[in-house]
């Protein structure tokens, strides 16, 4: 049985291992965790782990970003990275982590949660393409279909 819970400092090495294995072809992903957690921001980083029989098998991180909205800068969350040990993939662990992150972002009153990822995967957990909703990709390197958002209860259409 897999349990989803907030990460603790005791999980940091195991979380690093999860991302190092999940992104073996992109080692920079695991190295981004510490800077994302350490940076000073209006919304502190929040991580969730998936634990099975005492072992961390998956992880997701929420970190702060600003949305340059017409009225003002708005604090929002970015979901990244999401990783599950290769041996544990295709069991719904990643989806469970994303649902926990979405719920936490909404609970914290964050109006929007953004990510860059596979639309076929993330649409199953409520994400929609950001462009048709009026949002611009923060980088020209992000394909429009991969730029996705979930709007929270605190979202205001302006």
C-alpha positions as CSV (number, residue, x, y, z in Angstrom):
1,X,0.0,0.0,0.0
2,X,1.3,3.4,-1.0
3,X,0.9,6.4,1.3
4,X,1.2,10.0,0.2
5,X,2.5,12.5,2.8
6,X,4.4,15.7,3.1
7,X,8.1,15.3,2.7
8,X,10.4,15.8,5.7
9,X,14.1,16.6,6.0
10,X,14.6,12.9,6.7
11,X,13.4,12.2,3.1
12,X,15.8,14.4,1.2
13,X,18.3,11.7,0.3
14,X,15.6,9.3,-0.8
15,X,13.9,12.0,-2.8
16,X,17.1,12.8,-4.5
17,X,17.6,9.1,-5.4
18,X,14.0,8.9,-6.8
19,X,14.6,11.8,-9.2
20,X,18.2,10.6,-10.1
21,X,16.7,7.2,-11.1
22,X,13.5,8.6,-12.7
23,X,15.5,11.1,-14.7
24,X,18.7,9.1,-15.3
25,X,19.0,10.6,-18.8
26,X,18.5,14.2,-17.3
27,X,20.7,14.3,-14.1
28,X,20.1,18.0,-13.8
29,X,16.5,17.4,-12.5
30,X,17.7,15.8,-9.3
31,X,20.1,18.7,-8.8
32,X,17.4,21.3,-9.0
33,X,15.6,20.1,-5.8
34,X,17.9,21.7,-3.3
35,X,17.9,25.2,-5.0
36,X,14.1,25.1,-5.4
37,X,13.7,24.3,-1.7
38,X,16.3,26.8,-0.5
39,X,15.2,29.9,-2.4
40,X,13.4,32.6,-0.5
41,X,10.0,33.1,-2.0
42,X,6.5,34.3,-0.9
43,X,5.3,30.7,-1.2
44,X,7.7,28.2,0.3
45,X,8.4,25.0,-1.6
46,X,6.1,22.1,-0.6
47,X,7.0,18.5,-1.4
48,X,5.0,15.2,-1.2
49,X,6.4,11.7,-1.1
50,X,4.9,8.4,-2.0
51,X,6.0,5.8,0.6
52,X,5.6,2.1,0.4
53,X,6.7,-0.2,3.3
54,X,8.9,2.6,4.6
55,X,10.6,3.4,1.3
56,X,10.2,6.6,-0.7
57,X,9.1,5.5,-4.2
58,X,7.9,8.8,-5.6
59,X,8.0,12.6,-5.1
60,X,6.6,15.9,-6.4
61,X,7.5,19.4,-5.6
62,X,5.5,22.7,-5.6
63,X,7.6,25.8,-5.9
64,X,6.8,29.5,-6.2
65,X,6.5,31.6,-9.4
66,X,5.0,34.9,-10.3
67,X,2.3,35.4,-12.8
68,X,2.4,38.9,-14.4
69,X,-1.3,39.5,-14.5
70,X,-2.9,42.7,-15.8
71,X,-3.6,44.1,-12.3
72,X,-0.5,43.0,-10.4
73,X,2.1,40.2,-10.0
74,X,0.3,37.1,-8.6
75,X,2.0,34.4,-6.5
76,X,1.4,31.0,-8.2
77,X,2.8,27.5,-7.9
78,X,4.8,25.4,-10.4
79,X,4.6,21.6,-10.1
80,X,8.1,20.2,-10.9
81,X,9.6,17.8,-10.7
82,X,7.4,14.8,-10.5
83,X,9.3,11.5,-10.2
84,X,8.6,7.9,-9.5
85,X,11.1,5.1,-9.3
86,X,11.2,3.3,-12.7
87,X,10.3,0.0,-11.0
88,X,7.2,1.6,-9.5
89,X,5.8,3.4,-12.5
90,X,2.4,2.7,-14.1
91,X,0.8,2.0,-10.7
92,X,-0.9,5.4,-10.3
93,X,1.7,6.7,-7.9
94,X,2.5,9.8,-10.0
95,X,-1.2,10.6,-10.4
96,X,-1.7,10.3,-6.6
97,X,1.2,12.7,-6.0
98,X,-0.1,15.2,-8.5
99,X,-3.6,15.1,-6.9
100,X,-2.1,15.7,-3.5
101,X,-0.1,18.6,-4.8
102,X,-3.1,20.2,-6.6
103,X,-5.2,19.8,-3.4
104,X,-2.4,21.4,-1.3
105,X,-1.9,24.3,-3.7
106,X,-5.7,25.0,-3.6
107,X,-5.8,24.6,0.2
108,X,-3.1,27.3,0.5
109,X,-5.2,29.7,-1.6
110,X,-2.9,29.7,-4.6
111,X,-5.0,30.7,-7.6
112,X,-3.1,28.7,-10.3
113,X,-0.8,25.8,-10.5
114,X,1.4,25.5,-13.7
115,X,3.6,22.8,-15.2
116,X,5.3,21.7,-18.3
117,X,4.5,18.2,-19.2
118,X,2.7,15.6,-21.3
119,X,-0.9,16.7,-21.9
120,X,-2.2,13.1,-22.2
121,X,-0.9,12.4,-18.7
122,X,-1.7,15.6,-16.9
123,X,-5.1,16.1,-18.4
124,X,-6.2,13.0,-16.5
125,X,-5.6,14.8,-13.2
126,X,-7.3,18.1,-14.2
127,X,-4.7,20.1,-16.0
128,X,-5.6,22.1,-19.2
129,X,-3.6,23.8,-21.8
130,X,-2.7,27.3,-20.5
131,X,-2.7,29.1,-23.9
132,X,-6.4,28.9,-24.6
133,X,-7.1,30.2,-21.1
134,X,-5.1,33.3,-21.8
135,X,-1.7,32.4,-20.2
136,X,1.6,32.7,-22.0
137,X,4.4,30.2,-21.7
138,X,7.3,31.5,-19.6
139,X,9.8,30.3,-22.1
140,X,9.8,30.0,-25.9
141,X,11.3,26.5,-25.5
142,X,8.1,25.2,-23.9
143,X,5.7,23.7,-26.5
144,X,2.3,25.3,-26.2
145,X,0.6,21.9,-25.6
146,X,3.0,21.2,-22.7
147,X,2.3,24.4,-20.9
148,X,-0.6,23.5,-18.6
149,X,-2.5,24.9,-15.6
150,X,-5.0,24.0,-13.0
151,X,-7.0,26.9,-11.6
152,X,-7.7,27.0,-7.9
153,X,-10.7,28.3,-6.0
154,X,-8.9,31.6,-5.5
155,X,-8.5,32.2,-9.2
156,X,-9.8,35.5,-10.5
157,X,-10.3,35.8,-14.3
158,X,-8.5,39.2,-14.5
